[in-house]
Amino acid sequence: MDDTTPPQNSITAFIKNVTQAQLVAAEPSTYPELLRELALSPDQKTRQSVAGNPNTPPNVLLKLGAEFPSQLLDNPVFPLLLLENLNLVAEIPLPSLRSILRQENVPVYILEQVADRADLEVQLGLVKNVQTPKEVLNRLTQSRHPQVVESARLQINLAGYYKRKYRGKLEPAGWFY
């Protein structure tokens, strides 16, 4: 590339070569604008690498969370973004939030912050998530969705049963808080 080559042409060239796009998407020093372009790639591995790249713009990262929730949660910049923007959890798009709640490594503060969202799938995701604290489950028993209320009560009762039966050890059903 020489000084007369417009930047947009170089981005297009990267996107056309899948192998090169995957390498660039995984490189932490890649420019955010290039990562924004690579996030639109038809290649899944490229998009997945963009989701794990700490230089990816936050709004792109949150959108990619729907398809790659594990990469979003494991992205080293994600906890920093949460500290920088106290409203970030509220800004996570619903498809991404629903995917994130299916992961086992969701930070508890995210679970606590989304408990009041009225979305049925989000609330059911909270009930099903092994990390959801009892206090959040108790809040979900007040949901407007009967299915969520019933599931939350069942989860609370089952957890209490296993704690009593196994004297606080949750060996057979460790997924209950």
VMD Tcl script that builds the backbone (N, CA, C; Angstrom):
set m [mol new atoms 531]
animate dup $m
set s [atomselect $m all]
$s set {name element resname resid chain x y z} {
  {N N MET 1 A 0.857 -1.186 0.000}
  {CA C MET 1 A 0.000 0.000 0.000}
  {C C MET 1 A 0.896 1.239 0.000}
  {N N ASP 2 A 0.605 2.184 -0.847}
  {CA C ASP 2 A 1.369 3.434 -0.881}
  {C C ASP 2 A 0.541 4.557 -0.256}
  {N N ASP 3 A 1.108 5.742 -0.230}
  {CA C ASP 3 A 0.438 6.876 0.409}
  {C C ASP 3 A -0.835 7.315 -0.305}
  {N N THR 4 A -1.003 6.892 -1.553}
  {CA C THR 4 A -2.184 7.313 -2.306}
  {C C THR 4 A -3.361 6.349 -2.165}
  {N N THR 5 A -3.134 5.200 -1.541}
  {CA C THR 5 A -4.203 4.219 -1.378}
  {C C THR 5 A -5.143 4.664 -0.270}
  {N N PRO 6 A -6.425 4.825 -0.586}
  {CA C PRO 6 A -7.370 5.238 0.447}
  {C C PRO 6 A -7.512 4.159 1.523}
  {N N PRO 7 A -7.700 4.550 2.797}
  {CA C PRO 7 A -7.818 3.580 3.881}
  {C C PRO 7 A -8.948 2.573 3.663}
  {N N GLN 8 A -10.070 3.008 3.082}
  {CA C GLN 8 A -11.200 2.101 2.897}
  {C C GLN 8 A -10.821 0.925 1.992}
  {N N ASN 9 A -9.975 1.162 0.983}
  {CA C ASN 9 A -9.555 0.077 0.098}
  {C C ASN 9 A -8.744 -0.956 0.845}
  {N N SER 10 A -7.919 -0.538 1.796}
  {CA C SER 10 A -7.128 -1.506 2.553}
  {C C SER 10 A -8.020 -2.352 3.457}
  {N N ILE 11 A -9.072 -1.761 4.024}
  {CA C ILE 11 A -10.020 -2.516 4.848}
  {C C ILE 11 A -10.725 -3.551 3.991}
  {N N THR 12 A -11.170 -3.161 2.822}
  {CA C THR 12 A -11.846 -4.083 1.921}
  {C C THR 12 A -10.925 -5.228 1.531}
  {N N ALA 13 A -9.660 -4.940 1.325}
  {CA C ALA 13 A -8.705 -5.983 0.962}
  {C C ALA 13 A -8.569 -7.008 2.095}
  {N N PHE 14 A -8.537 -6.539 3.344}
  {CA C PHE 14 A -8.452 -7.462 4.479}
  {C C PHE 14 A -9.674 -8.376 4.550}
  {N N ILE 15 A -10.827 -7.810 4.329}
  {CA C ILE 15 A -12.060 -8.578 4.464}
  {C C ILE 15 A -12.167 -9.643 3.376}
  {N N LYS 16 A -11.614 -9.403 2.207}
  {CA C LYS 16 A -11.686 -10.368 1.108}
  {C C LYS 16 A -10.831 -11.601 1.371}
  {N N ASN 17 A -9.771 -11.471 2.107}
  {CA C ASN 17 A -8.897 -12.603 2.401}
  {C C ASN 17 A -9.241 -13.126 3.794}
  {N N VAL 18 A -9.949 -14.246 3.880}
  {CA C VAL 18 A -10.472 -14.758 5.145}
  {C C VAL 18 A -9.360 -15.077 6.139}
  {N N THR 19 A -8.323 -15.720 5.688}
  {CA C THR 19 A -7.228 -16.083 6.594}
  {C C THR 19 A -6.579 -14.846 7.183}
  {N N GLN 20 A -6.338 -13.874 6.366}
  {CA C GLN 20 A -5.736 -12.637 6.844}
  {C C GLN 20 A -6.699 -11.882 7.760}
  {N N ALA 21 A -7.960 -11.895 7.427}
  {CA C ALA 21 A -8.966 -11.230 8.263}
  {C C ALA 21 A -9.012 -11.861 9.656}
  {N N GLN 22 A -8.922 -13.171 9.737}
  {CA C GLN 22 A -8.927 -13.859 11.033}
  {C C GLN 22 A -7.721 -13.463 11.865}
  {N N LEU 23 A -6.563 -13.364 11.226}
  {CA C LEU 23 A -5.347 -12.973 11.941}
  {C C LEU 23 A -5.437 -11.533 12.437}
  {N N VAL 24 A -5.917 -10.651 11.592}
  {CA C VAL 24 A -6.039 -9.240 11.961}
  {C C VAL 24 A -7.072 -9.079 13.073}
  {N N ALA 25 A -8.174 -9.807 12.990}
  {CA C ALA 25 A -9.229 -9.718 14.006}
  {C C ALA 25 A -8.742 -10.181 15.378}
  {N N ALA 26 A -7.800 -11.093 15.413}
  {CA C ALA 26 A -7.284 -11.619 16.674}
  {C C ALA 26 A -6.162 -10.758 17.256}
  {N N GLU 27 A -5.585 -9.892 16.461}
  {CA C GLU 27 A -4.452 -9.069 16.891}
  {C C GLU 27 A -4.927 -7.927 17.790}
  {N N PRO 28 A -4.461 -7.889 19.065}
  {CA C PRO 28 A -4.916 -6.851 20.001}
  {C C PRO 28 A -4.582 -5.418 19.595}
  {N N SER 29 A -3.621 -5.238 18.702}
  {CA C SER 29 A -3.256 -3.876 18.307}
  {C C SER 29 A -4.030 -3.390 17.077}
  {N N THR 30 A -4.961 -4.192 16.595}
  {CA C THR 30 A -5.758 -3.796 15.436}
  {C C THR 30 A -6.608 -2.576 15.779}
  {N N TYR 31 A -6.681 -1.640 14.857}
  {CA C TYR 31 A -7.454 -0.414 15.067}
  {C C TYR 31 A -8.931 -0.727 15.254}
  {N N PRO 32 A -9.593 -0.018 16.173}
  {CA C PRO 32 A -11.020 -0.240 16.414}
  {C C PRO 32 A -11.895 -0.129 15.166}
  {N N GLU 33 A -11.595 0.815 14.279}
  {CA C GLU 33 A -12.413 0.971 13.067}
  {C C GLU 33 A -12.285 -0.230 12.142}
  {N N LEU 34 A -11.108 -0.810 12.095}
  {CA C LEU 34 A -10.923 -2.012 11.290}
  {C C LEU 34 A -11.675 -3.185 11.923}
  {N N LEU 35 A -11.649 -3.267 13.232}
  {CA C LEU 35 A -12.408 -4.312 13.929}
  {C C LEU 35 A -13.909 -4.138 13.700}
  {N N ARG 36 A -14.359 -2.897 13.647}
  {CA C ARG 36 A -15.773 -2.617 13.358}
  {C C ARG 36 A -16.153 -3.201 11.988}
  {N N GLU 37 A -15.271 -3.033 11.012}
  {CA C GLU 37 A -15.509 -3.582 9.672}
  {C C GLU 37 A -15.450 -5.109 9.690}
  {N N LEU 38 A -14.479 -5.647 10.398}
  {CA C LEU 38 A -14.323 -7.105 10.442}
  {C C LEU 38 A -15.480 -7.782 11.177}
  {N N ALA 39 A -16.148 -7.057 12.049}
  {CA C ALA 39 A -17.311 -7.610 12.751}
  {C C ALA 39 A -18.450 -7.914 11.785}
  {N N LEU 40 A -18.419 -7.322 10.609}
  {CA C LEU 40 A -19.439 -7.548 9.588}
  {C C LEU 40 A -19.064 -8.675 8.632}
  {N N SER 41 A -17.938 -9.297 8.869}
  {CA C SER 41 A -17.464 -10.363 7.987}
  {C C SER 41 A -18.449 -11.531 7.949}
  {N N PRO 42 A -18.587 -12.157 6.798}
  {CA C PRO 42 A -19.427 -13.355 6.734}
  {C C PRO 42 A -18.767 -14.563 7.390}
  {N N ASP 43 A -17.460 -14.440 7.700}
  {CA C ASP 43 A -16.720 -15.543 8.305}
  {C C ASP 43 A -16.910 -15.561 9.822}
  {N N GLN 44 A -17.426 -16.669 10.327}
  {CA C GLN 44 A -17.721 -16.795 11.763}
  {C C GLN 44 A -16.467 -16.671 12.626}
  {N N LYS 45 A -15.371 -17.293 12.218}
  {CA C LYS 45 A -14.141 -17.228 13.021}
  {C C LYS 45 A -13.612 -15.795 13.118}
  {N N THR 46 A -13.769 -15.044 12.064}
  {CA C THR 46 A -13.342 -13.642 12.091}
  {C C THR 46 A -14.175 -12.867 13.103}
  {N N ARG 47 A -15.500 -13.018 13.039}
  {CA C ARG 47 A -16.380 -12.323 13.983}
  {C C ARG 47 A -16.100 -12.755 15.420}
  {N N GLN 48 A -15.822 -14.031 15.608}
  {CA C GLN 48 A -15.520 -14.555 16.939}
  {C C GLN 48 A -14.236 -13.924 17.483}
  {N N SER 49 A -13.248 -13.781 16.634}
  {CA C SER 49 A -11.995 -13.136 17.060}
  {C C SER 49 A -12.217 -11.665 17.396}
  {N N VAL 50 A -13.072 -10.999 16.641}
  {CA C VAL 50 A -13.392 -9.598 16.929}
  {C C VAL 50 A -14.046 -9.509 18.309}
  {N N ALA 51 A -14.934 -10.447 18.627}
  {CA C ALA 51 A -15.617 -10.440 19.931}
  {C C ALA 51 A -14.640 -10.636 21.087}
  {N N GLY 52 A -13.536 -11.281 20.848}
  {CA C GLY 52 A -12.546 -11.495 21.895}
  {C C GLY 52 A -11.439 -10.461 21.925}
  {N N ASN 53 A -11.454 -9.545 20.982}
  {CA C ASN 53 A -10.385 -8.556 20.869}
  {C C ASN 53 A -10.660 -7.368 21.804}
  {N N PRO 54 A -9.722 -7.046 22.683}
  {CA C PRO 54 A -9.932 -5.943 23.624}
  {C C PRO 54 A -9.999 -4.564 22.979}
  {N N ASN 55 A -9.628 -4.465 21.716}
  {CA C ASN 55 A -9.654 -3.171 21.037}
  {C C ASN 55 A -10.963 -2.942 20.274}
  {N N THR 56 A -11.878 -3.901 20.342}
  {CA C THR 56 A -13.159 -3.785 19.640}
  {C C THR 56 A -14.000 -2.691 20.300}
  {N N PRO 57 A -14.613 -1.812 19.510}
  {CA C PRO 57 A -15.471 -0.777 20.091}
  {C C PRO 57 A -16.588 -1.405 20.937}
  {N N PRO 58 A -16.912 -0.797 22.075}
  {CA C PRO 58 A -17.901 -1.377 22.988}
  {C C PRO 58 A -19.248 -1.716 22.356}
  {N N ASN 59 A -19.778 -0.836 21.511}
  {CA C ASN 59 A -21.083 -1.129 20.917}
  {C C ASN 59 A -21.022 -2.350 19.987}
  {N N VAL 60 A -19.914 -2.530 19.295}
  {CA C VAL 60 A -19.726 -3.695 18.431}
  {C C VAL 60 A -19.596 -4.944 19.291}
  {N N LEU 61 A -18.840 -4.829 20.349}
  {CA C LEU 61 A -18.636 -5.944 21.272}
  {C C LEU 61 A -19.957 -6.427 21.857}
  {N N LEU 62 A -20.795 -5.486 22.276}
  {CA C LEU 62 A -22.086 -5.856 22.869}
  {C C LEU 62 A -23.010 -6.523 21.851}
  {N N LYS 63 A -22.955 -6.090 20.604}
  {CA C LYS 63 A -23.768 -6.732 19.566}
  {C C LYS 63 A -23.276 -8.142 19.267}
  {N N LEU 64 A -21.960 -8.320 19.237}
  {CA C LEU 64 A -21.403 -9.640 18.967}
  {C C LEU 64 A -21.661 -10.622 20.111}
  {N N GLY 65 A -22.010 -10.096 21.283}
  {CA C GLY 65 A -22.309 -10.943 22.431}
  {C C GLY 65 A -23.461 -11.894 22.199}
  {N N ALA 66 A -24.360 -11.570 21.292}
  {CA C ALA 66 A -25.480 -12.469 20.979}
  {C C ALA 66 A -24.971 -13.758 20.355}
  {N N GLU 67 A -23.987 -13.628 19.492}
  {CA C GLU 67 A -23.440 -14.789 18.794}
  {C C GLU 67 A -22.274 -15.429 19.558}
  {N N PHE 68 A -21.521 -14.611 20.277}
  {CA C PHE 68 A -20.322 -15.092 20.961}
  {C C PHE 68 A -20.291 -14.618 22.415}
  {N N PRO 69 A -21.212 -15.086 23.249}
  {CA C PRO 69 A -21.279 -14.599 24.632}
  {C C PRO 69 A -20.049 -14.972 25.462}
  {N N SER 70 A -19.486 -16.108 25.200}
  {CA C SER 70 A -18.303 -16.522 25.960}
  {C C SER 70 A -17.119 -15.600 25.672}
  {N N GLN 71 A -16.944 -15.243 24.400}
  {CA C GLN 71 A -15.841 -14.345 24.037}
  {C C GLN 71 A -16.061 -12.964 24.643}
  {N N LEU 72 A -17.301 -12.517 24.681}
  {CA C LEU 72 A -17.602 -11.224 25.300}
  {C C LEU 72 A -17.233 -11.240 26.776}
  {N N LEU 73 A -17.680 -12.260 27.501}
  {CA C LEU 73 A -17.411 -12.329 28.941}
  {C C LEU 73 A -15.923 -12.524 29.237}
  {N N ASP 74 A -15.225 -13.232 28.347}
  {CA C ASP 74 A -13.797 -13.483 28.551}
  {C C ASP 74 A -12.910 -12.363 28.016}
  {N N ASN 75 A -13.498 -11.428 27.296}
  {CA C ASN 75 A -12.722 -10.326 26.743}
  {C C ASN 75 A -12.157 -9.516 27.912}
  {N N PRO 76 A -10.837 -9.318 27.955}
  {CA C PRO 76 A -10.231 -8.619 29.092}
  {C C PRO 76 A -10.727 -7.189 29.292}
  {N N VAL 77 A -11.291 -6.589 28.275}
  {CA C VAL 77 A -11.760 -5.211 28.410}
  {C C VAL 77 A -13.184 -5.152 28.982}
  {N N PHE 78 A -13.937 -6.242 28.936}
  {CA C PHE 78 A -15.331 -6.208 29.356}
  {C C PHE 78 A -15.510 -5.739 30.801}
  {N N PRO 79 A -14.768 -6.263 31.779}
  {CA C PRO 79 A -14.931 -5.759 33.152}
  {C C PRO 79 A -14.583 -4.276 33.279}
  {N N LEU 80 A -13.631 -3.826 32.490}
  {CA C LEU 80 A -13.254 -2.412 32.520}
  {C C LEU 80 A -14.364 -1.534 31.948}
  {N N LEU 81 A -15.018 -2.028 30.915}
  {CA C LEU 81 A -16.139 -1.287 30.338}
  {C C LEU 81 A -17.272 -1.153 31.343}
  {N N LEU 82 A -17.486 -2.208 32.125}
  {CA C LEU 82 A -18.528 -2.170 33.153}
  {C C LEU 82 A -18.200 -1.152 34.245}
  {N N LEU 83 A -16.920 -1.023 34.555}
  {CA C LEU 83 A -16.503 -0.024 35.553}
  {C C LEU 83 A -16.601 1.390 34.992}
  {N N GLU 84 A -16.265 1.527 33.731}
  {CA C GLU 84 A -16.259 2.836 33.082}
  {C C GLU 84 A -17.670 3.379 32.868}
  {N N ASN 85 A -18.604 2.477 32.543}
  {CA C ASN 85 A -19.974 2.884 32.255}
  {C C ASN 85 A -20.909 2.097 33.175}
  {N N LEU 86 A -21.372 2.730 34.220}
  {CA C LEU 86 A -22.217 2.039 35.201}
  {C C LEU 86 A -23.561 1.610 34.623}
  {N N ASN 87 A -23.944 2.164 33.484}
  {CA C ASN 87 A -25.203 1.790 32.826}
  {C C ASN 87 A -25.006 0.772 31.711}
  {N N LEU 88 A -23.799 0.236 31.579}
  {CA C LEU 88 A -23.503 -0.650 30.460}
  {C C LEU 88 A -24.403 -1.884 30.441}
  {N N VAL 89 A -24.682 -2.453 31.583}
  {CA C VAL 89 A -25.526 -3.648 31.631}
  {C C VAL 89 A -26.903 -3.335 31.038}
  {N N ALA 90 A -27.434 -2.167 31.322}
  {CA C ALA 90 A -28.732 -1.767 30.776}
  {C C ALA 90 A -28.662 -1.539 29.267}
  {N N GLU 91 A -27.472 -1.291 28.751}
  {CA C GLU 91 A -27.295 -1.032 27.325}
  {C C GLU 91 A -27.022 -2.290 26.516}
  {N N ILE 92 A -26.856 -3.418 27.183}
  {CA C ILE 92 A -26.608 -4.660 26.459}
  {C C ILE 92 A -27.876 -5.024 25.681}
  {N N PRO 93 A -27.758 -5.210 24.376}
  {CA C PRO 93 A -28.936 -5.583 23.581}
  {C C PRO 93 A -29.553 -6.897 24.079}
  {N N LEU 94 A -30.872 -6.992 24.003}
  {CA C LEU 94 A -31.570 -8.185 24.496}
  {C C LEU 94 A -31.025 -9.499 23.926}
  {N N PRO 95 A -30.779 -9.606 22.620}
  {CA C PRO 95 A -30.244 -10.882 22.119}
  {C C PRO 95 A -28.910 -11.256 22.776}
  {N N SER 96 A -28.058 -10.267 23.009}
  {CA C SER 96 A -26.773 -10.525 23.659}
  {C C SER 96 A -26.979 -10.912 25.119}
  {N N LEU 97 A -27.860 -10.205 25.794}
  {CA C LEU 97 A -28.128 -10.497 27.199}
  {C C LEU 97 A -28.681 -11.915 27.364}
  {N N ARG 98 A -29.589 -12.284 26.505}
  {CA C ARG 98 A -30.149 -13.649 26.568}
  {C C ARG 98 A -29.059 -14.696 26.392}
  {N N SER 99 A -28.128 -14.455 25.478}
  {CA C SER 99 A -27.017 -15.396 25.258}
  {C C SER 99 A -26.058 -15.417 26.441}
  {N N ILE 100 A -25.784 -14.250 26.984}
  {CA C ILE 100 A -24.866 -14.151 28.119}
  {C C ILE 100 A -25.393 -14.951 29.309}
  {N N LEU 101 A -26.694 -14.872 29.551}
  {CA C LEU 101 A -27.281 -15.545 30.716}
  {C C LEU 101 A -27.203 -17.059 30.616}
  {N N ARG 102 A -26.921 -17.591 29.446}
  {CA C ARG 102 A -26.759 -19.040 29.284}
  {C C ARG 102 A -25.353 -19.507 29.670}
  {N N GLN 103 A -24.474 -18.567 29.938}
  {CA C GLN 103 A -23.097 -18.889 30.292}
  {C C GLN 103 A -22.967 -19.110 31.796}
  {N N GLU 104 A -22.036 -19.958 32.182}
  {CA C GLU 104 A -21.832 -20.224 33.602}
  {C C GLU 104 A -20.976 -19.181 34.293}
  {N N ASN 105 A -20.217 -18.409 33.534}
  {CA C ASN 105 A -19.288 -17.460 34.147}
  {C C ASN 105 A -19.790 -16.020 34.123}
  {N N VAL 106 A -21.107 -15.855 34.210}
  {CA C VAL 106 A -21.677 -14.503 34.231}
  {C C VAL 106 A -21.383 -13.871 35.588}
  {N N PRO 107 A -20.815 -12.688 35.613}
  {CA C PRO 107 A -20.583 -12.020 36.899}
  {C C PRO 107 A -21.909 -11.795 37.636}
  {N N VAL 108 A -21.893 -11.997 38.934}
  {CA C VAL 108 A -23.100 -11.894 39.744}
  {C C VAL 108 A -23.716 -10.507 39.647}
  {N N TYR 109 A -22.902 -9.461 39.554}
  {CA C TYR 109 A -23.462 -8.117 39.482}
  {C C TYR 109 A -24.298 -7.928 38.217}
  {N N ILE 110 A -23.996 -8.642 37.146}
  {CA C ILE 110 A -24.842 -8.584 35.948}
  {C C ILE 110 A -26.171 -9.259 36.235}
  {N N LEU 111 A -26.122 -10.416 36.885}
  {CA C LEU 111 A -27.352 -11.133 37.237}
  {C C LEU 111 A -28.251 -10.265 38.121}
  {N N GLU 112 A -27.644 -9.571 39.049}
  {CA C GLU 112 A -28.420 -8.720 39.955}
  {C C GLU 112 A -29.036 -7.532 39.215}
  {N N GLN 113 A -28.298 -6.964 38.283}
  {CA C GLN 113 A -28.781 -5.764 37.581}
  {C C GLN 113 A -29.883 -6.048 36.573}
  {N N VAL 114 A -29.908 -7.247 36.018}
  {CA C VAL 114 A -30.910 -7.529 34.986}
  {C C VAL 114 A -32.166 -8.190 35.543}
  {N N ALA 115 A -32.197 -8.418 36.835}
  {CA C ALA 115 A -33.338 -9.110 37.438}
  {C C ALA 115 A -34.646 -8.359 37.258}
  {N N ASP 116 A -34.590 -7.052 37.108}
  {CA C ASP 116 A -35.814 -6.265 36.984}
  {C C ASP 116 A -36.248 -6.047 35.535}
  {N N ARG 117 A -35.518 -6.607 34.599}
  {CA C ARG 117 A -35.935 -6.501 33.197}
  {C C ARG 117 A -37.212 -7.314 33.009}
  {N N ALA 118 A -38.153 -6.779 32.285}
  {CA C ALA 118 A -39.462 -7.413 32.121}
  {C C ALA 118 A -39.456 -8.530 31.076}
  {N N ASP 119 A -38.393 -8.675 30.325}
  {CA C ASP 119 A -38.325 -9.659 29.258}
  {C C ASP 119 A -38.411 -11.083 29.804}
  {N N LEU 120 A -39.333 -11.866 29.277}
  {CA C LEU 120 A -39.553 -13.239 29.730}
  {C C LEU 120 A -38.296 -14.091 29.585}
  {N N GLU 121 A -37.645 -14.040 28.429}
  {CA C GLU 121 A -36.452 -14.860 28.210}
  {C C GLU 121 A -35.308 -14.477 29.148}
  {N N VAL 122 A -35.167 -13.212 29.436}
  {CA C VAL 122 A -34.123 -12.773 30.372}
  {C C VAL 122 A -34.414 -13.327 31.760}
  {N N GLN 123 A -35.645 -13.200 32.191}
  {CA C GLN 123 A -35.997 -13.693 33.525}
  {C C GLN 123 A -35.858 -15.213 33.617}
  {N N LEU 124 A -36.264 -15.932 32.592}
  {CA C LEU 124 A -36.083 -17.384 32.604}
  {C C LEU 124 A -34.600 -17.752 32.565}
  {N N GLY 125 A -33.818 -16.966 31.831}
  {CA C GLY 125 A -32.373 -17.187 31.807}
  {C C GLY 125 A -31.764 -17.017 33.184}
  {N N LEU 126 A -32.247 -16.055 33.935}
  {CA C LEU 126 A -31.774 -15.847 35.310}
  {C C LEU 126 A -32.118 -17.046 36.193}
  {N N VAL 127 A -33.344 -17.528 36.072}
  {CA C VAL 127 A -33.774 -18.661 36.895}
  {C C VAL 127 A -32.918 -19.888 36.586}
  {N N LYS 128 A -32.583 -20.081 35.325}
  {CA C LYS 128 A -31.824 -21.264 34.906}
  {C C LYS 128 A -30.326 -21.141 35.176}
  {N N ASN 129 A -29.838 -19.925 35.351}
  {CA C ASN 129 A -28.393 -19.731 35.517}
  {C C ASN 129 A -27.944 -20.202 36.896}
  {N N VAL 130 A -26.896 -20.999 36.920}
  {CA C VAL 130 A -26.414 -21.592 38.160}
  {C C VAL 130 A -25.826 -20.572 39.133}
  {N N GLN 131 A -25.449 -19.407 38.637}
  {CA C GLN 131 A -24.831 -18.390 39.482}
  {C C GLN 131 A -25.837 -17.431 40.118}
  {N N THR 132 A -27.100 -17.528 39.734}
  {CA C THR 132 A -28.091 -16.564 40.213}
  {C C THR 132 A -28.286 -16.681 41.716}
  {N N PRO 133 A -28.045 -15.602 42.453}
  {CA C PRO 133 A -28.186 -15.639 43.912}
  {C C PRO 133 A -29.646 -15.795 44.344}
  {N N LYS 134 A -29.825 -16.304 45.544}
  {CA C LYS 134 A -31.162 -16.530 46.091}
  {C C LYS 134 A -31.970 -15.227 46.144}
  {N N GLU 135 A -31.316 -14.114 46.451}
  {CA C GLU 135 A -32.009 -12.833 46.527}
  {C C GLU 135 A -32.631 -12.469 45.179}
  {N N VAL 136 A -31.927 -12.771 44.107}
  {CA C VAL 136 A -32.452 -12.488 42.769}
  {C C VAL 136 A -33.620 -13.421 42.468}
  {N N LEU 137 A -33.484 -14.680 42.845}
  {CA C LEU 137 A -34.590 -15.626 42.647}
  {C C LEU 137 A -35.825 -15.177 43.429}
  {N N ASN 138 A -35.609 -14.680 44.635}
  {CA C ASN 138 A -36.732 -14.164 45.426}
  {C C ASN 138 A -37.416 -12.994 44.718}
  {N N ARG 139 A -36.631 -12.117 44.112}
  {CA C ARG 139 A -37.215 -10.999 43.365}
  {C C ARG 139 A -38.018 -11.505 42.169}
  {N N LEU 140 A -37.538 -12.581 41.566}
  {CA C LEU 140 A -38.224 -13.119 40.395}
  {C C LEU 140 A -39.552 -13.784 40.755}
  {N N THR 141 A -39.759 -14.104 42.019}
  {CA C THR 141 A -41.064 -14.656 42.417}
  {C C THR 141 A -42.153 -13.588 42.349}
  {N N GLN 142 A -41.758 -12.331 42.119}
  {CA C GLN 142 A -42.712 -11.228 41.973}
  {C C GLN 142 A -42.902 -10.839 40.500}
  {N N SER 143 A -42.396 -11.648 39.599}
  {CA C SER 143 A -42.478 -11.348 38.173}
  {C C SER 143 A -43.920 -11.319 37.691}
  {N N ARG 144 A -44.121 -10.630 36.584}
  {CA C ARG 144 A -45.451 -10.598 35.974}
  {C C ARG 144 A -45.685 -11.836 35.106}
  {N N HIS 145 A -44.648 -12.644 34.922}
  {CA C HIS 145 A -44.745 -13.854 34.111}
  {C C HIS 145 A -44.946 -15.070 35.023}
  {N N PRO 146 A -46.090 -15.712 34.978}
  {CA C PRO 146 A -46.357 -16.866 35.854}
  {C C PRO 146 A -45.318 -17.978 35.722}
  {N N GLN 147 A -44.814 -18.182 34.527}
  {CA C GLN 147 A -43.804 -19.217 34.295}
  {C C GLN 147 A -42.519 -18.906 35.079}
  {N N VAL 148 A -42.147 -17.646 35.138}
  {CA C VAL 148 A -40.949 -17.231 35.872}
  {C C VAL 148 A -41.178 -17.407 37.367}
  {N N VAL 149 A -42.342 -16.997 37.844}
  {CA C VAL 149 A -42.675 -17.118 39.263}
  {C C VAL 149 A -42.582 -18.576 39.695}
  {N N GLU 150 A -43.197 -19.454 38.924}
  {CA C GLU 150 A -43.200 -20.879 39.259}
  {C C GLU 150 A -41.785 -21.459 39.223}
  {N N SER 151 A -41.036 -21.126 38.205}
  {CA C SER 151 A -39.665 -21.637 38.079}
  {C C SER 151 A -38.764 -21.132 39.205}
  {N N ALA 152 A -38.901 -19.857 39.549}
  {CA C ALA 152 A -38.081 -19.290 40.624}
  {C C ALA 152 A -38.413 -19.959 41.959}
  {N N ARG 153 A -39.691 -20.151 42.245}
  {CA C ARG 153 A -40.087 -20.823 43.489}
  {C C ARG 153 A -39.564 -22.255 43.530}
  {N N LEU 154 A -39.669 -22.951 42.417}
  {CA C LEU 154 A -39.162 -24.325 42.341}
  {C C LEU 154 A -37.660 -24.354 42.597}
  {N N GLN 155 A -36.942 -23.439 41.985}
  {CA C GLN 155 A -35.487 -23.376 42.162}
  {C C GLN 155 A -35.125 -23.116 43.630}
  {N N ILE 156 A -35.828 -22.199 44.258}
  {CA C ILE 156 A -35.578 -21.885 45.666}
  {C C ILE 156 A -35.865 -23.105 46.539}
  {N N ASN 157 A -36.984 -23.770 46.287}
  {CA C ASN 157 A -37.348 -24.953 47.080}
  {C C ASN 157 A -36.376 -26.097 46.884}
  {N N LEU 158 A -35.968 -26.332 45.640}
  {CA C LEU 158 A -35.014 -27.411 45.375}
  {C C LEU 158 A -33.663 -27.133 46.024}
  {N N ALA 159 A -33.232 -25.895 45.963}
  {CA C ALA 159 A -31.950 -25.546 46.574}
  {C C ALA 159 A -32.009 -25.768 48.077}
  {N N GLY 160 A -33.104 -25.372 48.702}
  {CA C GLY 160 A -33.271 -25.587 50.135}
  {C C GLY 160 A -33.287 -27.065 50.479}
  {N N TYR 161 A -33.932 -27.870 49.653}
  {CA C TYR 161 A -33.989 -29.314 49.866}
  {C C TYR 161 A -32.588 -29.915 49.820}
  {N N TYR 162 A -31.810 -29.575 48.799}
  {CA C TYR 162 A -30.474 -30.148 48.682}
  {C C TYR 162 A -29.539 -29.667 49.776}
  {N N LYS 163 A -29.709 -28.441 50.217}
  {CA C LYS 163 A -28.870 -27.950 51.318}
  {C C LYS 163 A -29.167 -28.708 52.600}
  {N N ARG 164 A -30.454 -28.976 52.868}
  {CA C ARG 164 A -30.819 -29.729 54.078}
  {C C ARG 164 A -30.366 -31.171 53.963}
  {N N LYS 165 A -30.622 -31.796 52.840}
  {CA C LYS 165 A -30.322 -33.209 52.661}
  {C C LYS 165 A -28.820 -33.480 52.724}
  {N N TYR 166 A -28.034 -32.609 52.183}
  {CA C TYR 166 A -26.593 -32.845 52.119}
  {C C TYR 166 A -25.815 -31.900 53.031}
  {N N ARG 167 A -26.482 -31.407 54.077}
  {CA C ARG 167 A -25.861 -30.582 55.116}
  {C C ARG 167 A -25.016 -29.447 54.545}
  {N N GLY 168 A -25.617 -28.724 53.646}
  {CA C GLY 168 A -24.932 -27.561 53.081}
  {C C GLY 168 A -24.066 -27.873 51.887}
  {N N LYS 169 A -23.799 -29.163 51.632}
  {CA C LYS 169 A -22.997 -29.525 50.470}
  {C C LYS 169 A -23.935 -29.738 49.296}
  {N N LEU 170 A -23.564 -29.216 48.185}
  {CA C LEU 170 A -24.429 -29.307 47.015}
  {C C LEU 170 A -23.853 -30.270 45.990}
  {N N GLU 171 A -23.358 -31.414 46.465}
  {CA C GLU 171 A -22.698 -32.353 45.562}
  {C C GLU 171 A -23.590 -32.875 44.436}
  {N N PRO 172 A -24.772 -33.441 44.713}
  {CA C PRO 172 A -25.550 -34.002 43.614}
  {C C PRO 172 A -26.117 -32.945 42.667}
  {N N ALA 173 A -26.401 -31.795 43.170}
  {CA C ALA 173 A -26.983 -30.739 42.328}
  {C C ALA 173 A -26.275 -29.435 42.611}
  {N N GLY 174 A -24.989 -29.407 42.352}
  {CA C GLY 174 A -24.169 -28.243 42.667}
  {C C GLY 174 A -24.538 -26.995 41.913}
  {N N TRP 175 A -25.408 -27.136 40.943}
  {CA C TRP 175 A -25.789 -25.966 40.170}
  {C C TRP 175 A -26.817 -25.106 40.868}
  {N N PHE 176 A -27.306 -25.544 42.016}
  {CA C PHE 176 A -28.182 -24.685 42.807}
  {C C PHE 176 A -27.297 -23.855 43.696}
  {N N TYR 177 A -27.377 -22.543 43.602}
  {CA C TYR 177 A -26.525 -21.610 44.333}
  {C C TYR 177 A -25.963 -22.201 45.574}
}
mol reanalyze $m
mol bondsrecalc $m
mol representation Tube
mol addrep $m
